[in-house]
Amino acid sequence: MALAPAQPIADSADSSQGVDAPDLQVFVFALFFIFGGITSLNDVIIPKLKDLFTLNYFQALLVQSAFFAAYFIFSIPAAAIVRKAGYMRSASIGLLIMTAGCLLFIPASQSGTFAVFLFALFVLAAGITTVQVVANPLISLLGKPATAHSRLTFAQAFNSLGTTIFPIVGSILILGNLARIDPQTLSGAALDAYRTAETQVVVYTYLGLAVALLLVAAVVWTRRNRLPKVADDSGSILRAFDLIGRPRFGLGAACIFLYVGAEVAIGSLIVNYLMQADALGIGAESAGKHVAFYWGGAMVGRFIGAAILRLISPGKVLTGVASGAIVLILVSANSVGAVAGWSLLAIGLMNAIMFPTIFSLASEGLGKRAAEGSGVIAMAIVGGAVIPPLTGLIADASSLRFALILPAACYALIAGYGLYARRPALG
């Protein structure tokens, strides 16, 4: 999910051959773990905030709108930062912005206002955007071009490791006392005091993250000169948008929009979906812990996918998993009990290779402009801000089950792109 200098790591190696730097790969894997885990915490705080502020599904899913809107707004500015400051310095900047976002949860809790929480999430996501603008093209460059598909998929597995671990911990810390008091029975000062007290668990969680982020930023800063800084003032960063006119790239960027939107929409609704009597009928904390199975499936699938993508055309694999996601949605929406719950969670396995595969398929044939294309693709992650609340609107008007029709439609279009891009791009 990303962008970097137009001539990344030039002078240190032939970028067409990649750069052999295993130590930097470890740092990039750590970045994938961090921003993946923090992003998945949204799935845990959504039911918490929904309960505290008595929100409907559309309103609750504005959490994702605030978070993913940052990708649309900050991707190009972040790309400009990377062009000037280089990879490692930009990663440190992104981590510091993330820290600031975590600290903003303190005034958010004290205000007891939903809008302030949305602002804190927006700032946090701005930092994550900057880190991702560094991470994706960097992991593609740190190795042989021929194995870029596999390497990016492997890096995404660490992203999924974070999204598997964080919801478990977050559910214990944040959802353990959900619904012990009904906020609708309170009003005025009593309601404000209740919201302030209950959101303290969210504050403590993000304060812990702030400390960890500061430590990582310090470590990354010590590596700021590990790669040469290559300033590129050869043209406006906005020139990247003309890449949308290339069908393979433009359609790929659109599929990133659809994929992130579908993945986030499903992840955001898992807790409430599993709590339904005709699904698993479990409590909030237990349902929150089950979110780990959704993201854990993506983690397992990415390790498997890293091997499969060496043997089978990435486009064909993409079509196969997108079709599998549609089948699982249909099964879940038309069944009850364990089948309904676990088939929804299994969609995570289908999601596993979608982002890195769409990213690399769209970037094929861009040559030196791959970094510019990465910034545009990062903007397309704004799908996570658009598709979830639309899914919430459908859920409010009908049911959570019927609302799954929108993610299913997204996967259908992605399957079509896989068929379109199944052949290697011409230079």
Number of C-alpha atoms within 10 A of each C-alpha: 29 30 34 33 29 24 16 26 22 16 12 10 12 10 18 13 13 19 21 13 13 11 9 19 20 13 18 25 19 18 25 26 23 25 24 25 23 22 23 25 26 21 27 32 22 23 26 24 22 18 19 24 18 15 15 14 25 18 18 25 31 20 27 29 22 24 25 29 21 24 33 21 14 21 29 26 17 27 31 26 21 29 24 18 20 24 31 28 23 27 28 25 21 26 31 22 24 31 24 18 25 26 21 21 26 21 15 22 23 17 16 21 15 19 14 18 22 19 18 23 25 23 21 29 28 27 28 33 36 33 32 30 36 32 27 26 26 25 23 22 22 22 20 15 16 12 14 21 23 26 22 26 29 24 27 27 29 24 27 31 22 27 30 27 21 24 28 21 17 26 26 16 16 26 23 17 15 18 13 7 12 11 17 11 8 13 11 7 9 12 17 19 16 16 22 21 14 19 22 17 18 23 22 17 17 22 19 13 18 21 13 14 22 18 14 19 20 14 13 23 17 12 15 19 13 13 18 16 21 19 16 16 12 7 9 9 18 13 11 18 13 12 19 17 10 12 13 19 25 19 20 27 26 20 29 29 24 27 27 26 29 26 23 25 28 26 24 28 25 22 24 19 23 27 19 16 11 14 20 18 17 16 17 24 21 18 22 30 22 22 29 26 22 27 33 24 21 29 29 16 22 30 19 18 26 23 15 15 21 13 9 12 15 28 24 19 21 30 23 15 22 26 19 18 24 22 14 21 23 18 17 24 20 12 15 15 15 15 17 23 24 19 20 24 26 21 27 26 23 23 26 28 31 29 22 24 25 27 24 23 24 28 24 16 16 17 11 14 16 22 27 27 29 29 33 28 31 27 25 27 29 25 27 27 26 24 27 32 23 19 27 25 19 20 19 14 12 11 14 22 17 16 23 24 17 20 24 20 14 22 27 17 18 27 25 17 24 26 16 15 24 17 13 12 13 7 7
